[in-house]
Amino acid sequence: MEPVPPSPIIWPNGGELTNEWVHGLISSFEWSSWNLPPSQLPSLLPVNVFDSLVLTASKILHKERNCVHINDLDSESNVVVVGDIHGQLHDLLFLLKDTGFPCQNRVYVFNGDYVDRGAWGLETFLVLLSWKVLMPDRVYLLRGNHESKYCTSMYGFEREVLTKYGDKGKHVYRKCLGCFEGLPLASIIAGRVYTAHGGLFRSPVLPKRTKGKKNRRVVLLEPEPSSLKLGTLDELMQARRSVLDPPWEGSNLIPGDVLWSDPSMTHGLSPNEQRGIGLLWGPDCTEDFLKKYELKLIIRSHEGPDAREKRTGLGGMDKGYTIDHTVESGKLITIFSAPDYPQFQATEERYKNKGAYIILQAPDFSDPQFHSFEAVKPRPKAHPYYDFENVIDSDDEMDKSAMDANDEQPNC
């Protein structure tokens, strides 16, 4: 007997989402991943419904500050912190069911990288947007470095969207990029925990203006690595996050730092030469940041098993998490929530890593409980949307020339 397809999803009258609507969306996406070719996704999620969901979510996200403060918590509250998902829809759905769906006493903070690499980035992102619309103060979606034009054009998401929505694909992709721009950069949970995709950031270089009213020029002096200073939360709040590709040079470096930086066991701040953008920061910087803001934890993501295997002095990602710095004031943790990553791999030897999430509980939400989980198997068969055989790992150096080319193209 042929499987009976679910009915096309309809945007509710008045635009008020319900639990039933969100779970219907999840069921439709799960069903289609097994039973429909990707190009048939619009038969379940018409473009007008996609538009309504993304527009509604974008309005909420753009109103949030660069660093969202999550303080509406009580003695019954749990906060779940989730790392990279990378289009692995079925693992996300397992995580939500395993932990419990968002509700008044269960807050979710997602640390970015919803798309690219995996075959269901669009469905993953839309599921999370639907939860954001339904429960805007219980679900927080932060931006990852892959929520950008540069990464999505290189690592599969753009091609995925064009494949699934055909002649409407450019429109759908453009709307997703606009939504990415609105994603906040960081969160502070209960005044005790800082989370962000990459991590810490530098104090920006302020432009200096030449004297004289005529021919006034703005001059940016690039600092020597030895003069780099750790940035402040006030500076983070003032950064301009609404850029498709956070710059690696100029005065607006904080978004790129927050999204691309990595920890190191070497003290101090230095340029992240391996990635070509962002910083490396040492245990002393972790201590300084925690102590200054009376925090206990920094929880970041950004590094899967392929990236970590090339980083000396830091633990591997086989369990889905590592504790990278343990200092007087607290800890720095990396959390990665895509098990058996990446979905497509050129070598027969897979990493077979577990994914993980963190639960923070009252009273002070600073004692992390780690939960590792295996990948959902089997996955539906899918084709990659990027040339994974020539992409060595997720720690590849940024191709600045390709990023420049993206910047020169019209936003379409």
C-alpha positions as CSV (number, residue, x, y, z in Angstrom):
1,M,0.0,0.0,0.0
2,E,1.3,3.4,-1.0
3,P,1.9,5.8,2.0
4,V,-0.8,8.4,2.4
5,P,0.8,11.9,2.2
6,P,-0.2,14.4,4.8
7,S,-2.3,17.4,3.7
8,P,-0.5,20.6,2.7
9,I,0.2,22.8,5.6
10,I,-2.0,25.9,5.9
11,W,-1.1,29.0,7.7
12,P,-3.6,29.5,10.6
13,N,-6.1,32.3,10.4
14,G,-4.7,35.3,12.4
15,G,-1.2,33.8,12.3
16,E,-1.4,32.3,15.9
17,L,0.5,29.1,16.0
18,T,-0.5,26.2,18.2
19,N,1.3,23.1,19.5
20,E,-0.8,21.1,17.2
21,W,0.4,23.1,14.2
22,V,4.1,22.9,15.1
23,H,3.8,19.1,15.6
24,G,2.0,18.8,12.3
25,L,4.9,20.6,10.6
26,I,7.3,18.2,12.3
27,S,5.3,15.1,11.2
28,S,5.1,16.4,7.6
29,F,8.8,17.0,7.4
30,E,9.6,13.6,8.9
31,W,7.2,11.9,6.5
32,S,8.5,13.7,3.4
33,S,12.1,12.9,4.2
34,W,11.3,9.2,3.8
35,N,8.7,9.3,1.1
36,L,9.1,12.3,-1.2
37,P,11.9,13.5,-3.5
38,P,13.2,16.8,-2.3
39,S,11.6,18.7,-5.2
40,Q,8.2,17.8,-3.8
41,L,8.6,19.6,-0.5
42,P,6.4,22.5,-1.8
43,S,3.5,20.1,-2.0
44,L,3.6,20.0,1.8
45,L,4.9,23.4,2.6
46,P,3.7,25.9,0.0
47,V,5.7,29.0,-0.6
48,N,3.1,31.3,0.9
49,V,3.2,29.4,4.2
50,F,7.0,29.5,4.2
51,D,6.8,33.2,3.7
52,S,4.4,33.7,6.6
53,L,6.4,31.6,9.0
54,V,9.8,33.3,8.1
55,L,8.3,36.8,8.2
56,T,6.7,36.2,11.6
57,A,9.8,34.7,13.0
58,S,12.0,37.4,11.5
59,K,10.0,40.2,13.2
60,I,10.5,38.5,16.5
61,L,14.3,37.9,16.0
62,H,15.1,41.3,14.7
63,K,13.7,42.9,17.9
64,E,15.9,40.9,20.2
65,R,19.2,42.4,21.3
66,N,22.6,41.1,20.2
67,C,23.0,39.3,23.6
68,V,19.6,38.1,24.9
69,H,19.3,37.9,28.7
70,I,17.2,34.9,29.8
71,N,16.0,35.7,33.4
72,D,12.4,34.6,33.4
73,L,13.3,31.4,35.3
74,D,12.1,29.9,38.6
75,S,12.9,26.9,40.8
76,E,11.0,24.5,38.4
77,S,12.8,25.7,35.2
78,N,15.4,23.8,33.1
79,V,17.4,25.4,30.3
80,V,18.6,23.1,27.5
81,V,21.6,24.3,25.5
82,V,22.1,22.8,22.1
83,G,25.1,23.0,19.8
84,D,25.5,22.5,16.0
85,I,22.8,20.6,14.2
86,H,23.8,21.0,10.5
87,G,20.7,19.8,8.8
88,Q,20.5,16.5,10.7
89,L,16.7,16.8,11.2
90,H,16.1,13.3,12.6
91,D,18.8,13.8,15.3
92,L,17.2,17.1,16.2
93,L,13.8,15.5,16.5
94,F,15.2,12.8,18.7
95,L,16.8,15.4,20.9
96,L,13.5,17.3,21.3
97,K,11.7,14.1,22.2
98,D,14.4,12.8,24.5
99,T,14.6,16.1,26.4
100,G,11.0,17.2,26.2
101,F,9.6,19.8,23.9
102,P,9.8,23.5,24.8
103,C,7.3,24.5,27.5
104,Q,6.9,27.0,30.3
105,N,9.4,25.2,32.5
106,R,11.8,24.1,29.7
107,V,13.7,26.8,27.9
108,Y,15.9,26.0,24.9
109,V,19.0,27.9,23.7
110,F,20.3,26.9,20.3
111,N,23.9,27.9,19.6
112,G,23.6,28.1,15.8
113,D,24.7,26.2,12.7
114,Y,21.3,24.9,11.8
115,V,22.0,24.5,8.1
116,D,24.7,23.2,5.7
117,R,26.4,19.8,5.5
118,G,23.3,17.7,6.2
119,A,20.4,17.1,3.8
120,W,17.6,18.7,5.8
121,G,18.9,22.1,6.7
122,L,15.8,23.9,5.5
123,E,13.4,21.7,7.4
124,T,15.6,21.9,10.5
125,F,15.6,25.7,10.4
126,L,11.9,25.9,9.8
127,V,11.1,23.6,12.7
128,L,13.1,25.8,15.0
129,L,11.5,29.0,13.7
130,S,8.1,27.5,14.3
131,W,9.0,26.8,17.9
132,K,10.3,30.4,18.2
133,V,7.1,31.8,16.9
134,L,5.0,29.6,19.2
135,M,7.1,30.3,22.4
136,P,9.3,33.3,21.8
137,D,10.4,33.6,25.4
138,R,11.1,29.8,25.8
139,V,13.1,29.3,22.6
140,Y,16.2,31.3,21.7
141,L,17.9,30.9,18.4
142,L,21.5,32.3,18.2
143,R,23.4,32.7,15.0
144,G,26.2,30.4,13.9
145,N,28.9,31.0,11.3
146,H,27.0,28.9,8.8
147,E,24.0,31.2,8.9
148,S,25.7,33.4,6.3
149,K,25.8,33.8,2.6
150,Y,29.4,32.7,2.3
151,C,29.0,29.4,4.1
152,T,25.6,28.5,2.7
153,S,26.9,29.0,-0.9
154,M,29.9,26.7,-0.1
155,Y,28.5,24.0,2.1
156,G,25.2,23.1,0.5
157,F,22.3,25.0,2.0
158,E,21.8,27.3,-1.1
159,R,21.8,24.3,-3.4
160,E,19.4,22.4,-1.1
161,V,16.9,25.3,-1.2
162,L,17.1,25.7,-5.0
163,T,16.6,21.9,-5.4
164,K,13.6,21.8,-3.1
165,Y,11.8,24.9,-4.3
166,G,12.8,25.1,-8.0
167,D,11.8,28.3,-9.6
168,K,10.9,29.8,-6.2
169,G,14.2,28.7,-4.7
170,K,16.0,32.0,-5.1
171,H,13.1,33.7,-3.3
172,V,13.1,31.1,-0.4
173,Y,16.9,31.3,-0.1
174,R,16.8,35.2,0.0
175,K,14.2,35.1,2.7
176,C,16.3,32.7,4.8
177,L,19.3,34.9,4.5
178,G,17.3,37.9,5.7
179,C,16.2,35.8,8.7
180,F,19.8,34.8,9.4
181,E,20.7,38.5,9.7
182,G,18.2,38.9,12.6
183,L,19.5,36.0,14.7
184,P,21.0,37.2,18.0
185,L,24.7,36.6,18.6
186,A,24.8,35.4,22.3
187,S,22.9,34.8,25.4
188,I,23.3,35.1,29.2
189,I,21.3,32.6,31.2
190,A,20.2,33.5,34.7
191,G,23.2,36.0,34.9
192,R,25.5,33.0,35.3
193,V,26.1,31.4,31.8
194,Y,27.3,33.0,28.6
195,T,26.6,31.1,25.4
196,A,27.6,31.9,21.8
197,H,28.5,29.9,18.7
198,G,32.2,30.6,18.5
199,G,32.8,32.4,21.8
200,L,34.7,35.5,23.0
201,F,35.5,38.6,21.0
202,R,37.9,41.5,20.9
203,S,37.4,45.2,21.8
204,P,36.8,46.9,18.4
205,V,39.2,49.2,16.7
206,L,37.7,52.7,16.8
207,P,38.0,54.7,13.5
208,K,40.1,57.8,13.6
209,R,39.2,60.7,11.5
210,T,41.7,63.0,9.9
211,K,41.5,66.7,10.7
212,G,39.9,69.3,8.4
213,K,36.4,69.5,7.0
214,K,37.6,68.9,3.5
215,N,38.7,65.5,2.3
216,R,37.9,64.0,5.7
217,R,38.8,60.4,5.7
218,V,38.2,57.5,8.1
219,V,41.3,55.6,8.9
220,L,41.3,52.2,10.6
221,L,44.5,51.2,12.3
222,E,44.9,47.4,12.4
223,P,46.2,46.5,15.9
224,E,49.2,44.3,16.5
225,P,48.2,40.9,17.9
226,S,49.9,41.8,21.2
227,S,47.6,44.8,21.6
228,L,44.3,42.8,21.2
229,K,41.9,43.4,24.1
230,L,39.0,41.3,25.2
231,G,35.7,43.0,24.4
232,T,33.0,44.0,26.8
233,L,29.3,43.1,26.9
234,D,28.5,46.7,26.2
235,E,30.6,46.6,23.0
236,L,28.8,43.3,22.0
237,M,25.5,45.0,22.5
238,Q,26.5,47.9,20.2
239,A,27.9,45.7,17.3
240,R,26.1,45.7,14.0
241,R,24.9,42.1,13.5
242,S,22.7,42.6,10.4
243,V,25.4,41.6,7.9
244,L,25.2,38.6,5.6
245,D,28.9,37.8,6.1
246,P,30.5,39.2,9.2
247,P,33.7,41.0,8.1
248,W,37.2,39.9,9.1
249,E,38.6,43.4,8.8
250,G,37.4,46.9,9.6
251,S,35.6,48.3,12.7
252,N,32.7,45.7,13.0
253,L,34.7,42.7,14.0
254,I,32.7,41.5,17.0
255,P,30.1,39.5,15.0
256,G,32.9,37.6,13.2
257,D,34.7,37.0,16.4
258,V,31.6,35.7,18.2
259,L,30.7,33.4,15.3
260,W,34.2,32.1,14.3
261,S,36.5,32.2,17.3
262,D,38.0,29.1,19.0
263,P,39.6,28.5,22.4
264,S,43.3,27.7,22.8
265,M,45.5,26.4,25.6
266,T,47.9,29.3,24.9
267,H,47.3,32.4,27.0
268,G,46.2,35.7,25.5
269,L,44.3,36.7,22.3
270,S,45.6,36.1,18.8
271,P,44.2,36.0,15.3
272,N,42.6,32.7,14.3
273,E,44.9,32.0,11.4
274,Q,43.6,28.5,10.7
275,R,40.1,29.8,10.0
276,G,41.1,33.2,8.6
277,I,38.6,35.1,10.7
278,G,38.0,35.5,14.5
279,L,40.3,34.9,17.4
280,L,42.0,32.3,19.5
281,W,41.7,32.9,23.2
282,G,43.4,31.3,26.2
283,P,42.4,30.2,29.7
284,D,43.4,33.6,31.0
285,C,40.8,35.3,28.8
286,T,38.2,32.8,29.9
287,E,39.0,33.7,33.6
288,D,39.0,37.4,32.9
289,F,35.6,37.3,31.2
290,L,34.0,35.0,33.8
291,K,35.3,37.1,36.7
292,K,34.4,40.5,35.2
293,Y,30.8,39.5,34.7
294,E,30.4,37.2,37.7
295,L,29.7,34.2,35.4
296,K,30.3,30.5,36.0
297,L,30.2,29.0,32.5
298,I,30.9,29.8,28.9
299,I,29.1,27.4,26.6
300,R,30.1,27.5,22.9
301,S,29.9,25.2,19.9
302,H,31.5,25.5,16.4
303,E,33.8,22.5,16.5
304,G,32.9,19.0,15.3
305,P,35.1,15.9,15.5
306,D,36.8,16.7,12.2
307,A,37.9,20.1,13.4
308,R,38.9,19.0,16.9
309,E,41.2,16.1,15.6
310,K,43.6,18.8,14.3
311,R,43.7,20.9,17.4
312,T,46.4,20.2,19.9
313,G,45.8,20.4,23.6
314,L,42.0,20.2,23.4
315,G,39.8,17.1,23.9
316,G,38.1,15.3,21.0
317,M,34.4,15.5,20.2
318,D,33.6,11.8,20.4
319,K,31.1,12.3,23.3
320,G,29.6,15.5,21.8
321,Y,31.2,17.8,24.4
322,T,34.5,18.8,25.9
323,I,35.5,20.9,28.9
324,D,38.2,23.1,27.4
325,H,39.2,25.5,30.2
326,T,38.8,25.0,33.9
327,V,39.8,28.2,35.7
328,E,39.2,29.7,39.2
329,S,35.9,31.3,38.2
330,G,34.4,28.5,36.2
331,K,34.6,26.5,33.0
332,L,34.6,26.8,29.2
333,I,32.6,24.1,27.5
334,T,32.2,23.1,23.8
335,I,28.9,21.4,22.9
336,F,28.2,19.7,19.5
337,S,24.8,18.3,18.8
338,A,25.2,16.5,15.4
339,P,26.1,12.8,16.0
340,D,27.8,10.7,13.3
341,Y,28.9,14.0,11.7
342,P,29.2,14.9,8.9
343,Q,26.3,13.1,7.3
344,F,28.3,12.8,4.0
345,Q,32.0,11.8,4.3
346,A,34.5,11.0,1.7
347,T,36.3,8.3,3.7
348,E,34.9,4.9,4.7
349,E,36.2,5.5,8.3
350,R,33.6,7.7,10.0
351,Y,34.1,9.7,13.2
352,K,31.0,8.0,14.7
353,N,30.8,10.8,17.3
354,K,28.0,11.1,19.7
355,G,26.0,14.4,19.9
356,A,25.2,16.0,23.2
357,Y,23.2,18.7,24.9
358,I,23.4,20.4,28.2
359,I,20.7,20.8,30.9
360,L,21.0,23.7,33.4
361,Q,18.8,23.6,36.5
362,A,17.8,25.9,39.3
363,P,18.9,27.4,41.5
364,D,21.9,29.0,39.8
365,F,21.9,27.2,36.4
366,S,25.6,26.8,36.4
367,D,26.1,23.1,37.1
368,P,25.9,21.5,33.6
369,Q,24.4,18.1,33.1
370,F,25.7,16.5,29.9
371,H,23.6,14.2,27.9
372,S,25.2,12.3,25.0
373,F,23.2,10.5,22.3
374,E,23.7,8.4,19.3
375,A,22.7,9.2,15.7
376,V,19.2,8.1,14.6
377,K,19.7,5.1,12.3
378,P,18.9,4.4,9.7
379,R,18.6,7.8,8.1
380,P,16.5,8.3,4.9
381,K,18.7,8.1,1.8
382,A,19.7,11.5,0.6
383,H,22.1,13.1,-1.9
384,P,24.6,15.7,-0.7
385,Y,24.2,19.3,-1.8
386,Y,27.9,20.2,-1.7
387,D,31.2,18.7,-3.0
388,F,31.9,16.9,0.3
389,E,34.8,14.9,-1.3
390,N,36.8,18.1,-1.7
391,V,35.8,19.7,1.7
392,I,38.4,18.3,4.1
393,D,36.8,19.4,7.4
394,S,34.8,22.1,9.1
395,D,38.0,23.9,10.1
396,D,39.1,24.8,6.6
397,E,40.6,28.2,6.2
398,M,38.1,30.8,5.0
399,D,38.5,31.5,1.3
400,K,38.5,35.3,1.5
401,S,38.5,35.7,-2.3
402,A,35.3,33.6,-2.5
403,M,33.8,35.7,0.3
404,D,34.7,38.9,-1.6
405,A,33.0,37.5,-4.7
406,N,29.8,36.8,-2.7
407,D,29.8,40.3,-1.4
408,E,30.0,41.7,-4.9
409,Q,27.0,39.7,-6.1
410,P,23.5,41.1,-5.7
411,N,21.4,39.7,-2.8
412,C,19.1,37.5,-4.8
